[in-house]
Amino acid sequence: MSAPSDPTRCPLCGQSNQCTQADPTSAGQDCWCFAVPIDPAALARTPPQEIDRSCLCPRCAQALPPNAPS
Ligand SMILES: [Zn+2]
């Protein structure tokens, strides 16, 4: 067994996932991840054991290009 995963960190890049669900100070609020579509390719890269456990970070979840049009 490796170290337990940190639910506040993105399992893909290790950066903070900014998930409000994992933050006691904002628990109960809807996370950003409820409002954005998650890129299927990002999900495919996520270890199965991390899905439903650790959120992706906004960047990985949306596979954002460096200069995404908005
Ligand atoms: Zn990430």
N, CA, C, O and the ligand as a Tripos MOL2 file, in Angstrom:
@<TRIPOS>MOLECULE
protein
  281   279    71     0     0
PROTEIN
NO_CHARGES

@<TRIPOS>ATOM
      1 N           0.8340   -1.1990    0.0000 N.3       1 MET1
      2 CA          0.0000    0.0000    0.0000 C.3       1 MET1
      3 C           0.8670    1.2460    0.0000 C.2       1 MET1
      4 O           1.8270    1.3360    0.7660 O.2       1 MET1
      5 N           0.5500    2.1750   -0.8210 N.am      2 SER2
      6 CA          1.2550    3.4400   -0.8130 C.3       2 SER2
      7 C           0.5680    4.3840    0.1690 C.2       2 SER2
      8 O          -0.4290    4.0240    0.7940 O.2       2 SER2
      9 N           1.0930    5.5560    0.2940 N.am      3 ALA3
     10 CA          0.5000    6.5370    1.1970 C.3       3 ALA3
     11 C          -0.9380    6.8160    0.7780 C.2       3 ALA3
     12 O          -1.2530    6.8290   -0.4120 O.2       3 ALA3
     13 N          -1.7940    7.0350    1.7460 N.am      4 PRO4
     14 CA         -3.1850    7.3480    1.4070 C.3       4 PRO4
     15 C          -3.2550    8.6120    0.5770 C.2       4 PRO4
     16 O          -2.5120    9.5640    0.8180 O.2       4 PRO4
     17 N          -4.1390    8.6220   -0.3900 N.am      5 SER5
     18 CA         -4.2200    9.7860   -1.2510 C.3       5 SER5
     19 C          -4.8480   10.9480   -0.4970 C.2       5 SER5
     20 O          -5.6700   10.7690    0.4010 O.2       5 SER5
     21 N          -4.4390   12.1190   -0.8870 N.am      6 ASP6
     22 CA         -4.9420   13.3410   -0.2700 C.3       6 ASP6
     23 C          -6.1520   13.8170   -1.0720 C.2       6 ASP6
     24 O          -6.0160   14.1510   -2.2490 O.2       6 ASP6
     25 N          -7.3140   13.8540   -0.4640 N.am      7 PRO7
     26 CA         -8.5260   14.2040   -1.2110 C.3       7 PRO7
     27 C          -8.5620   15.6460   -1.6800 C.2       7 PRO7
     28 O          -9.4200   16.0290   -2.4750 O.2       7 PRO7
     29 N          -7.6150   16.4530   -1.1800 N.am      8 THR8
     30 CA         -7.6070   17.8470   -1.6060 C.3       8 THR8
     31 C          -6.6880   18.0710   -2.8030 C.2       8 THR8
     32 O          -6.5630   19.1880   -3.3060 O.2       8 THR8
     33 N          -6.0460   16.9890   -3.2510 N.am      9 ARG9
     34 CA         -5.0890   17.1580   -4.3500 C.3       9 ARG9
     35 C          -5.5150   16.3790   -5.5810 C.2       9 ARG9
     36 O          -6.0920   15.2950   -5.4930 O.2       9 ARG9
     37 N          -5.2150   16.9620   -6.7250 N.am     10 CYS10
     38 CA         -5.5200   16.3290   -7.9950 C.3      10 CYS10
     39 C          -4.6850   15.0620   -8.1570 C.2      10 CYS10
     40 O          -3.4620   15.1180   -8.0230 O.2      10 CYS10
     41 N          -5.3130   13.9230   -8.4410 N.am     11 PRO11
     42 CA         -4.5440   12.6910   -8.6020 C.3      11 PRO11
     43 C          -3.6980   12.6750   -9.8680 C.2      11 PRO11
     44 O          -2.8240   11.8210  -10.0130 O.2      11 PRO11
     45 N          -3.9400   13.5930  -10.7730 N.am     12 LEU12
     46 CA         -3.1660   13.6180  -12.0100 C.3      12 LEU12
     47 C          -1.9270   14.4870  -11.8990 C.2      12 LEU12
     48 O          -0.8510   14.0790  -12.3380 O.2      12 LEU12
     49 N          -2.0510   15.6740  -11.3250 N.am     13 CYS13
     50 CA         -0.9180   16.5920  -11.3120 C.3      13 CYS13
     51 C          -0.4440   16.9210   -9.9060 C.2      13 CYS13
     52 O           0.6230   17.5130   -9.7510 O.2      13 CYS13
     53 N          -1.2000   16.5580   -8.8800 N.am     14 GLY14
     54 CA         -0.7700   16.7840   -7.5110 C.3      14 GLY14
     55 C          -1.0280   18.1940   -7.0050 C.2      14 GLY14
     56 O          -0.6920   18.5130   -5.8640 O.2      14 GLY14
     57 N          -1.6190   19.0400   -7.8390 N.am     15 GLN15
     58 CA         -1.9430   20.3900   -7.3920 C.3      15 GLN15
     59 C          -3.2480   20.3640   -6.6050 C.2      15 GLN15
     60 O          -4.0120   19.4010   -6.6720 O.2      15 GLN15
     61 N          -3.4850   21.4280   -5.8660 N.am     16 SER16
     62 CA         -4.7530   21.5440   -5.1530 C.3      16 SER16
     63 C          -5.9070   21.4680   -6.1430 C.2      16 SER16
     64 O          -5.8840   22.1250   -7.1830 O.2      16 SER16
     65 N          -6.9060   20.6720   -5.8220 N.am     17 ASN17
     66 CA         -8.0350   20.5470   -6.7460 C.3      17 ASN17
     67 C          -9.1270   21.5720   -6.4630 C.2      17 ASN17
     68 O         -10.1240   21.6460   -7.1810 O.2      17 ASN17
     69 N          -8.9290   22.3630   -5.4080 N.am     18 GLN18
     70 CA         -9.8940   23.4190   -5.0760 C.3      18 GLN18
     71 C         -11.2860   22.8700   -4.8690 C.2      18 GLN18
     72 O         -12.2740   23.5670   -5.1010 O.2      18 GLN18
     73 N         -11.3730   21.6250   -4.4350 N.am     19 CYS19
     74 CA        -12.6830   21.0100   -4.2270 C.3      19 CYS19
     75 C         -13.2650   21.4990   -2.9110 C.2      19 CYS19
     76 O         -12.6750   21.2950   -1.8500 O.2      19 CYS19
     77 N         -14.4020   22.1330   -2.9810 N.am     20 THR20
     78 CA        -15.0100   22.6370   -1.7500 C.3      20 THR20
     79 C         -15.5100   21.4950   -0.8800 C.2      20 THR20
     80 O         -15.6360   21.6540    0.3340 O.2      20 THR20
     81 N         -15.7930   20.3590   -1.4750 N.am     21 GLN21
     82 CA        -16.2760   19.2230   -0.7020 C.3      21 GLN21
     83 C         -15.2040   18.7040    0.2490 C.2      21 GLN21
     84 O         -15.5150   18.1650    1.3110 O.2      21 GLN21
     85 N         -13.9470   18.8680   -0.1350 N.am     22 ALA22
     86 CA        -12.8500   18.3440    0.6630 C.3      22 ALA22
     87 C         -12.3350   19.3680    1.6700 C.2      22 ALA22
     88 O         -11.4550   19.0640    2.4750 O.2      22 ALA22
     89 N         -12.8790   20.5730    1.6230 N.am     23 ASP23
     90 CA        -12.4200   21.6410    2.4900 C.3      23 ASP23
     91 C         -13.4440   21.8830    3.5940 C.2      23 ASP23
     92 O         -14.5660   22.3030    3.3090 O.2      23 ASP23
     93 N         -13.0800   21.6270    4.8410 N.am     24 PRO24
     94 CA        -14.0380   21.7750    5.9450 C.3      24 PRO24
     95 C         -14.6360   23.1680    6.0300 C.2      24 PRO24
     96 O         -15.7700   23.3340    6.4790 O.2      24 PRO24
     97 N         -13.8770   24.1750    5.5980 N.am     25 THR25
     98 CA        -14.3810   25.5420    5.7350 C.3      25 THR25
     99 C         -15.4730   25.8570    4.7250 C.2      25 THR25
    100 O         -16.2300   26.8130    4.8950 O.2      25 THR25
    101 N         -15.5480   25.0690    3.6990 N.am     26 SER26
    102 CA        -16.5790   25.3290    2.6890 C.3      26 SER26
    103 C         -17.4110   24.0870    2.4070 C.2      26 SER26
    104 O         -18.1440   24.0410    1.4200 O.2      26 SER26
    105 N         -17.3040   23.1020    3.2510 N.am     27 ALA27
    106 CA        -18.0900   21.8820    3.0470 C.3      27 ALA27
    107 C         -19.5730   22.2120    3.0030 C.2      27 ALA27
    108 O         -20.0570   23.0710    3.7390 O.2      27 ALA27
    109 N         -20.2680   21.5300    2.1460 N.am     28 GLY28
    110 CA        -21.6930   21.7850    2.0080 C.3      28 GLY28
    111 C         -21.9940   22.6470    0.8050 C.2      28 GLY28
    112 O         -23.1090   22.6370    0.2850 O.2      28 GLY28
    113 N         -20.9820   23.4050    0.3570 N.am     29 GLN29
    114 CA        -21.1900   24.1660   -0.8590 C.3      29 GLN29
    115 C         -20.9210   23.2740   -2.0620 C.2      29 GLN29
    116 O         -20.1170   22.3440   -2.0010 O.2      29 GLN29
    117 N         -21.6070   23.5740   -3.1490 N.am     30 ASP30
    118 CA        -21.3380   22.8030   -4.3470 C.3      30 ASP30
    119 C         -19.9510   23.1190   -4.8620 C.2      30 ASP30
    120 O         -19.5480   24.2790   -4.9470 O.2      30 ASP30
    121 N         -19.2320   22.0710   -5.2030 N.am     31 CYS31
    122 CA        -17.8850   22.2390   -5.7460 C.3      31 CYS31
    123 C         -17.9690   22.7460   -7.1860 C.2      31 CYS31
    124 O         -18.9620   22.5440   -7.8850 O.2      31 CYS31
    125 N         -16.9130   23.3970   -7.5940 N.am     32 TRP32
    126 CA        -16.8350   23.8320   -8.9950 C.3      32 TRP32
    127 C         -17.0530   22.6580   -9.9510 C.2      32 TRP32
    128 O         -17.5590   22.8180  -11.0620 O.2      32 TRP32
    129 N         -16.6550   21.4730   -9.4810 N.am     33 CYS33
    130 CA        -16.7130   20.3290  -10.3880 C.3      33 CYS33
    131 C         -18.1400   19.9050  -10.6930 C.2      33 CYS33
    132 O         -18.3740   19.1250  -11.6160 O.2      33 CYS33
    133 N         -19.1000   20.4170   -9.9200 N.am     34 PHE34
    134 CA        -20.4870   20.1020  -10.2330 C.3      34 PHE34
    135 C         -20.9630   20.8920  -11.4480 C.2      34 PHE34
    136 O         -21.9320   20.5190  -12.1090 O.2      34 PHE34
    137 N         -20.2690   21.9840  -11.7240 N.am     35 ALA35
    138 CA        -20.7640   22.9200  -12.7280 C.3      35 ALA35
    139 C         -20.0360   22.8290  -14.0630 C.2      35 ALA35
    140 O         -20.4740   23.4110  -15.0550 O.2      35 ALA35
    141 N         -18.9350   22.1050  -14.0840 N.am     36 VAL36
    142 CA        -18.1830   22.0270  -15.3250 C.3      36 VAL36
    143 C         -18.1510   20.5840  -15.8260 C.2      36 VAL36
    144 O         -18.1430   19.6450  -15.0300 O.2      36 VAL36
    145 N         -18.1340   20.4140  -17.1390 N.am     37 PRO37
    146 CA        -18.0010   19.0620  -17.6750 C.3      37 PRO37
    147 C         -16.5760   18.5570  -17.4700 C.2      37 PRO37
    148 O         -15.6160   19.3010  -17.6690 O.2      37 PRO37
    149 N         -16.4430   17.3130  -17.0780 N.am     38 ILE38
    150 CA        -15.1270   16.7190  -16.8910 C.3      38 ILE38
    151 C         -14.7050   16.0570  -18.1990 C.2      38 ILE38
    152 O         -15.4510   15.2720  -18.7840 O.2      38 ILE38
    153 N         -13.5120   16.3860  -18.6390 N.am     39 ASP39
    154 CA        -13.0200   15.8210  -19.8850 C.3      39 ASP39
    155 C         -12.8920   14.3010  -19.7670 C.2      39 ASP39
    156 O         -12.2430   13.8100  -18.8430 O.2      39 ASP39
    157 N         -13.4970   13.5550  -20.6830 N.am     40 PRO40
    158 CA        -13.4310   12.0930  -20.5920 C.3      40 PRO40
    159 C         -11.9990   11.5740  -20.6220 C.2      40 PRO40
    160 O         -11.6900   10.5560  -20.0020 O.2      40 PRO40
    161 N         -11.1260   12.2750  -21.3440 N.am     41 ALA41
    162 CA         -9.7340   11.8480  -21.4050 C.3      41 ALA41
    163 C          -9.0570   11.9990  -20.0580 C.2      41 ALA41
    164 O          -8.1920   11.2000  -19.6970 O.2      41 ALA41
    165 N          -9.4500   13.0300  -19.3080 N.am     42 ALA42
    166 CA         -8.8850   13.2210  -17.9780 C.3      42 ALA42
    167 C          -9.3560   12.1180  -17.0480 C.2      42 ALA42
    168 O          -8.5830   11.5950  -16.2450 O.2      42 ALA42
    169 N         -10.6210   11.7720  -17.1610 N.am     43 LEU43
    170 CA        -11.1480   10.6830  -16.3410 C.3      43 LEU43
    171 C         -10.4310    9.3810  -16.6570 C.2      43 LEU43
    172 O         -10.1450    8.5790  -15.7680 O.2      43 LEU43
    173 N         -10.1470    9.1860  -17.9340 N.am     44 ALA44
    174 CA         -9.5010    7.9500  -18.3550 C.3      44 ALA44
    175 C          -8.0880    7.8410  -17.7940 C.2      44 ALA44
    176 O          -7.5620    6.7430  -17.6130 O.2      44 ALA44
    177 N          -7.4760    9.0050  -17.5210 N.am     45 ARG45
    178 CA         -6.1140    9.0040  -16.9920 C.3      45 ARG45
    179 C          -6.0950    8.8890  -15.4760 C.2      45 ARG45
    180 O          -5.0390    8.6770  -14.8790 O.2      45 ARG45
    181 N          -7.2430    9.0250  -14.8600 N.am     46 THR46
    182 CA         -7.3130    8.9840  -13.4040 C.3      46 THR46
    183 C          -7.3230    7.5420  -12.9230 C.2      46 THR46
    184 O          -8.1080    6.7320  -13.4150 O.2      46 THR46
    185 N          -6.4650    7.2120  -11.9720 N.am     47 PRO47
    186 CA         -6.4920    5.8460  -11.4220 C.3      47 PRO47
    187 C          -7.8730    5.5240  -10.8810 C.2      47 PRO47
    188 O          -8.4660    6.3390  -10.1740 O.2      47 PRO47
    189 N          -8.3950    4.3400  -11.2060 N.am     48 PRO48
    190 CA         -9.7740    3.9890  -10.8100 C.3      48 PRO48
    191 C         -10.0180    4.1610   -9.3190 C.2      48 PRO48
    192 O         -11.1080    4.5540   -8.9030 O.2      48 PRO48
    193 N          -9.0120    3.8700   -8.5230 N.am     49 GLN49
    194 CA         -9.2140    3.9730   -7.0730 C.3      49 GLN49
    195 C          -9.3260    5.4110   -6.6160 C.2      49 GLN49
    196 O          -9.7600    5.6710   -5.4940 O.2      49 GLN49
    197 N          -8.9380    6.3580   -7.4730 N.am     50 GLU50
    198 CA         -9.0170    7.7750   -7.0960 C.3      50 GLU50
    199 C         -10.3350    8.4060   -7.5130 C.2      50 GLU50
    200 O         -10.7230    9.4540   -6.9970 O.2      50 GLU50
    201 N         -11.0170    7.7630   -8.4490 N.am     51 ILE51
    202 CA        -12.2950    8.3170   -8.8990 C.3      51 ILE51
    203 C         -13.3000    8.2110   -7.7560 C.2      51 ILE51
    204 O         -13.3700    7.1910   -7.0700 O.2      51 ILE51
    205 N         -14.0680    9.2630   -7.5610 N.am     52 ASP52
    206 CA        -15.0170    9.3540   -6.4530 C.3      52 ASP52
    207 C         -14.3330    9.4890   -5.1080 C.2      52 ASP52
    208 O         -14.9790    9.3870   -4.0660 O.2      52 ASP52
    209 N         -13.0220    9.7200   -5.1250 N.am     53 ARG53
    210 CA        -12.2780    9.8630   -3.8780 C.3      53 ARG53
    211 C         -11.5290   11.1940   -3.8760 C.2      53 ARG53
    212 O         -11.6710   11.9940   -2.9520 O.2      53 ARG53
    213 N         -10.7470   11.4180   -4.9000 N.am     54 SER54
    214 CA        -10.0360   12.6760   -5.0480 C.3      54 SER54
    215 C         -10.5480   13.3820   -6.2890 C.2      54 SER54
    216 O         -10.6800   12.7720   -7.3500 O.2      54 SER54
    217 N         -10.8310   14.6450   -6.1580 N.am     55 CYS55
    218 CA        -11.2270   15.4260   -7.3160 C.3      55 CYS55
    219 C         -10.0180   15.7250   -8.1880 C.2      55 CYS55
    220 O          -8.8890   15.8120   -7.7050 O.2      55 CYS55
    221 N         -10.2730   15.8800   -9.4750 N.am     56 LEU56
    222 CA         -9.2630   16.4540  -10.3410 C.3      56 LEU56
    223 C          -9.2010   17.9500  -10.0660 C.2      56 LEU56
    224 O         -10.1310   18.5200   -9.4960 O.2      56 LEU56
    225 N          -8.1060   18.5830  -10.4700 N.am     57 CYS57
    226 CA         -8.0640   20.0350  -10.3890 C.3      57 CYS57
    227 C          -8.7920   20.6050  -11.6140 C.2      57 CYS57
    228 O          -8.9900   19.9020  -12.6050 O.2      57 CYS57
    229 N          -9.1850   21.8760  -11.5410 N.am     58 PRO58
    230 CA         -9.9380   22.4540  -12.6590 C.3      58 PRO58
    231 C          -9.2020   22.3210  -13.9810 C.2      58 PRO58
    232 O          -9.8200   22.0930  -15.0220 O.2      58 PRO58
    233 N          -7.9000   22.4630  -13.9420 N.am     59 ARG59
    234 CA         -7.1210   22.4300  -15.1640 C.3      59 ARG59
    235 C          -7.1530   21.0470  -15.8080 C.2      59 ARG59
    236 O          -7.4180   20.9230  -17.0040 O.2      59 ARG59
    237 N          -6.8880   20.0190  -15.0300 N.am     60 CYS60
    238 CA         -6.8890   18.6670  -15.5760 C.3      60 CYS60
    239 C          -8.2980   18.2380  -15.9760 C.2      60 CYS60
    240 O          -8.4900   17.5820  -17.0000 O.2      60 CYS60
    241 N          -9.2600   18.6080  -15.1780 N.am     61 ALA61
    242 CA        -10.6240   18.1480  -15.4230 C.3      61 ALA61
    243 C         -11.1350   18.6180  -16.7770 C.2      61 ALA61
    244 O         -11.8840   17.9090  -17.4490 O.2      61 ALA61
    245 N         -10.7280   19.8080  -17.1660 N.am     62 GLN62
    246 CA        -11.2220   20.3710  -18.4110 C.3      62 GLN62
    247 C         -10.1980   20.2990  -19.5270 C.2      62 GLN62
    248 O         -10.4600   20.7490  -20.6430 O.2      62 GLN62
    249 N          -9.0220   19.7290  -19.2330 N.am     63 ALA63
    250 CA         -7.9690   19.6160  -20.2300 C.3      63 ALA63
    251 C          -7.7470   20.9600  -20.9140 C.2      63 ALA63
    252 O          -7.6930   21.0470  -22.1410 O.2      63 ALA63
    253 N          -7.6180   22.0050  -20.0970 N.am     64 LEU64
    254 CA         -7.5530   23.3550  -20.6210 C.3      64 LEU64
    255 C          -6.2870   23.5890  -21.4400 C.2      64 LEU64
    256 O          -5.1790   23.3100  -20.9810 O.2      64 LEU64
    257 N          -6.4560   24.0930  -22.6290 N.am     65 PRO65
    258 CA         -5.2890   24.5260  -23.4070 C.3      65 PRO65
    259 C          -4.7380   25.8100  -22.7990 C.2      65 PRO65
    260 O          -5.4360   26.4780  -22.0370 O.2      65 PRO65
    261 N          -3.4860   26.1670  -23.1260 N.am     66 PRO66
    262 CA         -2.8520   27.3370  -22.4970 C.3      66 PRO66
    263 C          -3.6090   28.6300  -22.7210 C.2      66 PRO66
    264 O          -3.6320   29.5010  -21.8510 O.2      66 PRO66
    265 N          -4.2200   28.7560  -23.8660 N.am     67 ASN67
    266 CA         -4.9400   30.0090  -24.1440 C.3      67 ASN67
    267 C          -6.3610   29.6890  -24.5970 C.2      67 ASN67
    268 O          -6.7550   29.9790  -25.7260 O.2      67 ASN67
    269 N          -7.1050   29.0920  -23.6980 N.am     68 ALA68
    270 CA         -8.4730   28.7040  -24.0370 C.3      68 ALA68
    271 C          -9.3260   29.9340  -24.3100 C.2      68 ALA68
    272 O          -9.3130   30.8870  -23.5310 O.2      68 ALA68
    273 N         -10.0540   29.9150  -25.3900 N.am     69 PRO69
    274 CA        -11.0230   31.0020  -25.6230 C.3      69 PRO69
    275 C         -12.1260   30.9290  -24.5990 C.2      69 PRO69
    276 O         -12.4990   29.8400  -24.1640 O.2      69 PRO69
    277 N         -12.6510   32.0690  -24.2100 N.am     70 SER70
    278 CA        -13.6900   32.0270  -23.1900 C.3      70 SER70
    279 C         -14.9420   32.7540  -23.6330 C.2      70 SER70
    280 O         -15.9190   32.8130  -22.8860 O.2      70 SER70
    281 ZN         -4.6240   18.4020  -11.9840 Zn       71 ZN71
@<TRIPOS>BOND
     1     1     2 1
     2     2     3 1
     3     3     4 2
     4     3     5 am
     5     5     6 1
     6     6     7 1
     7     7     8 2
     8     7     9 am
     9     9    10 1
    10    10    11 1
    11    11    12 2
    12    11    13 am
    13    13    14 1
    14    14    15 1
    15    15    16 2
    16    15    17 am
    17    17    18 1
    18    18    19 1
    19    19    20 2
    20    19    21 am
    21    21    22 1
    22    22    23 1
    23    23    24 2
    24    23    25 am
    25    25    26 1
    26    26    27 1
    27    27    28 2
    28    27    29 am
    29    29    30 1
    30    30    31 1
    31    31    32 2
    32    31    33 am
    33    33    34 1
    34    34    35 1
    35    35    36 2
    36    35    37 am
    37    37    38 1
    38    38    39 1
    39    39    40 2
    40    39    41 am
    41    41    42 1
    42    42    43 1
    43    43    44 2
    44    43    45 am
    45    45    46 1
    46    46    47 1
    47    47    48 2
    48    47    49 am
    49    49    50 1
    50    50    51 1
    51    51    52 2
    52    51    53 am
    53    53    54 1
    54    54    55 1
    55    55    56 2
    56    55    57 am
    57    57    58 1
    58    58    59 1
    59    59    60 2
    60    59    61 am
    61    61    62 1
    62    62    63 1
    63    63    64 2
    64    63    65 am
    65    65    66 1
    66    66    67 1
    67    67    68 2
    68    67    69 am
    69    69    70 1
    70    70    71 1
    71    71    72 2
    72    71    73 am
    73    73    74 1
    74    74    75 1
    75    75    76 2
    76    75    77 am
    77    77    78 1
    78    78    79 1
    79    79    80 2
    80    79    81 am
    81    81    82 1
    82    82    83 1
    83    83    84 2
    84    83    85 am
    85    85    86 1
    86    86    87 1
    87    87    88 2
    88    87    89 am
    89    89    90 1
    90    90    91 1
    91    91    92 2
    92    91    93 am
    93    93    94 1
    94    94    95 1
    95    95    96 2
    96    95    97 am
    97    97    98 1
    98    98    99 1
    99    99   100 2
   100    99   101 am
   101   101   102 1
   102   102   103 1
   103   103   104 2
   104   103   105 am
   105   105   106 1
   106   106   107 1
   107   107   108 2
   108   107   109 am
   109   109   110 1
   110   110   111 1
   111   111   112 2
   112   111   113 am
   113   113   114 1
   114   114   115 1
   115   115   116 2
   116   115   117 am
   117   117   118 1
   118   118   119 1
   119   119   120 2
   120   119   121 am
   121   121   122 1
   122   122   123 1
   123   123   124 2
   124   123   125 am
   125   125   126 1
   126   126   127 1
   127   127   128 2
   128   127   129 am
   129   129   130 1
   130   130   131 1
   131   131   132 2
   132   131   133 am
   133   133   134 1
   134   134   135 1
   135   135   136 2
   136   135   137 am
   137   137   138 1
   138   138   139 1
   139   139   140 2
   140   139   141 am
   141   141   142 1
   142   142   143 1
   143   143   144 2
   144   143   145 am
   145   145   146 1
   146   146   147 1
   147   147   148 2
   148   147   149 am
   149   149   150 1
   150   150   151 1
   151   151   152 2
   152   151   153 am
   153   153   154 1
   154   154   155 1
   155   155   156 2
   156   155   157 am
   157   157   158 1
   158   158   159 1
   159   159   160 2
   160   159   161 am
   161   161   162 1
   162   162   163 1
   163   163   164 2
   164   163   165 am
   165   165   166 1
   166   166   167 1
   167   167   168 2
   168   167   169 am
   169   169   170 1
   170   170   171 1
   171   171   172 2
   172   171   173 am
   173   173   174 1
   174   174   175 1
   175   175   176 2
   176   175   177 am
   177   177   178 1
   178   178   179 1
   179   179   180 2
   180   179   181 am
   181   181   182 1
   182   182   183 1
   183   183   184 2
   184   183   185 am
   185   185   186 1
   186   186   187 1
   187   187   188 2
   188   187   189 am
   189   189   190 1
   190   190   191 1
   191   191   192 2
   192   191   193 am
   193   193   194 1
   194   194   195 1
   195   195   196 2
   196   195   197 am
   197   197   198 1
   198   198   199 1
   199   199   200 2
   200   199   201 am
   201   201   202 1
   202   202   203 1
   203   203   204 2
   204   203   205 am
   205   205   206 1
   206   206   207 1
   207   207   208 2
   208   207   209 am
   209   209   210 1
   210   210   211 1
   211   211   212 2
   212   211   213 am
   213   213   214 1
   214   214   215 1
   215   215   216 2
   216   215   217 am
   217   217   218 1
   218   218   219 1
   219   219   220 2
   220   219   221 am
   221   221   222 1
   222   222   223 1
   223   223   224 2
   224   223   225 am
   225   225   226 1
   226   226   227 1
   227   227   228 2
   228   227   229 am
   229   229   230 1
   230   230   231 1
   231   231   232 2
   232   231   233 am
   233   233   234 1
   234   234   235 1
   235   235   236 2
   236   235   237 am
   237   237   238 1
   238   238   239 1
   239   239   240 2
   240   239   241 am
   241   241   242 1
   242   242   243 1
   243   243   244 2
   244   243   245 am
   245   245   246 1
   246   246   247 1
   247   247   248 2
   248   247   249 am
   249   249   250 1
   250   250   251 1
   251   251   252 2
   252   251   253 am
   253   253   254 1
   254   254   255 1
   255   255   256 2
   256   255   257 am
   257   257   258 1
   258   258   259 1
   259   259   260 2
   260   259   261 am
   261   261   262 1
   262   262   263 1
   263   263   264 2
   264   263   265 am
   265   265   266 1
   266   266   267 1
   267   267   268 2
   268   267   269 am
   269   269   270 1
   270   270   271 1
   271   271   272 2
   272   271   273 am
   273   273   274 1
   274   274   275 1
   275   275   276 2
   276   275   277 am
   277   277   278 1
   278   278   279 1
   279   279   280 2
@<TRIPOS>SUBSTRUCTURE
     1 MET1         2 RESIDUE 1 A MET
     2 SER2         6 RESIDUE 1 A SER
     3 ALA3        10 RESIDUE 1 A ALA
     4 PRO4        14 RESIDUE 1 A PRO
     5 SER5        18 RESIDUE 1 A SER
     6 ASP6        22 RESIDUE 1 A ASP
     7 PRO7        26 RESIDUE 1 A PRO
     8 THR8        30 RESIDUE 1 A THR
     9 ARG9        34 RESIDUE 1 A ARG
    10 CYS10       38 RESIDUE 1 A CYS
    11 PRO11       42 RESIDUE 1 A PRO
    12 LEU12       46 RESIDUE 1 A LEU
    13 CYS13       50 RESIDUE 1 A CYS
    14 GLY14       54 RESIDUE 1 A GLY
    15 GLN15       58 RESIDUE 1 A GLN
    16 SER16       62 RESIDUE 1 A SER
    17 ASN17       66 RESIDUE 1 A ASN
    18 GLN18       70 RESIDUE 1 A GLN
    19 CYS19       74 RESIDUE 1 A CYS
    20 THR20       78 RESIDUE 1 A THR
    21 GLN21       82 RESIDUE 1 A GLN
    22 ALA22       86 RESIDUE 1 A ALA
    23 ASP23       90 RESIDUE 1 A ASP
    24 PRO24       94 RESIDUE 1 A PRO
    25 THR25       98 RESIDUE 1 A THR
    26 SER26      102 RESIDUE 1 A SER
    27 ALA27      106 RESIDUE 1 A ALA
    28 GLY28      110 RESIDUE 1 A GLY
    29 GLN29      114 RESIDUE 1 A GLN
    30 ASP30      118 RESIDUE 1 A ASP
    31 CYS31      122 RESIDUE 1 A CYS
    32 TRP32      126 RESIDUE 1 A TRP
    33 CYS33      130 RESIDUE 1 A CYS
    34 PHE34      134 RESIDUE 1 A PHE
    35 ALA35      138 RESIDUE 1 A ALA
    36 VAL36      142 RESIDUE 1 A VAL
    37 PRO37      146 RESIDUE 1 A PRO
    38 ILE38      150 RESIDUE 1 A ILE
    39 ASP39      154 RESIDUE 1 A ASP
    40 PRO40      158 RESIDUE 1 A PRO
    41 ALA41      162 RESIDUE 1 A ALA
    42 ALA42      166 RESIDUE 1 A ALA
    43 LEU43      170 RESIDUE 1 A LEU
    44 ALA44      174 RESIDUE 1 A ALA
    45 ARG45      178 RESIDUE 1 A ARG
    46 THR46      182 RESIDUE 1 A THR
    47 PRO47      186 RESIDUE 1 A PRO
    48 PRO48      190 RESIDUE 1 A PRO
    49 GLN49      194 RESIDUE 1 A GLN
    50 GLU50      198 RESIDUE 1 A GLU
    51 ILE51      202 RESIDUE 1 A ILE
    52 ASP52      206 RESIDUE 1 A ASP
    53 ARG53      210 RESIDUE 1 A ARG
    54 SER54      214 RESIDUE 1 A SER
    55 CYS55      218 RESIDUE 1 A CYS
    56 LEU56      222 RESIDUE 1 A LEU
    57 CYS57      226 RESIDUE 1 A CYS
    58 PRO58      230 RESIDUE 1 A PRO
    59 ARG59      234 RESIDUE 1 A ARG
    60 CYS60      238 RESIDUE 1 A CYS
    61 ALA61      242 RESIDUE 1 A ALA
    62 GLN62      246 RESIDUE 1 A GLN
    63 ALA63      250 RESIDUE 1 A ALA
    64 LEU64      254 RESIDUE 1 A LEU
    65 PRO65      258 RESIDUE 1 A PRO
    66 PRO66      262 RESIDUE 1 A PRO
    67 ASN67      266 RESIDUE 1 A ASN
    68 ALA68      270 RESIDUE 1 A ALA
    69 PRO69      274 RESIDUE 1 A PRO
    70 SER70      278 RESIDUE 1 A SER
    71 ZN71       281 GROUP 0 **** ****
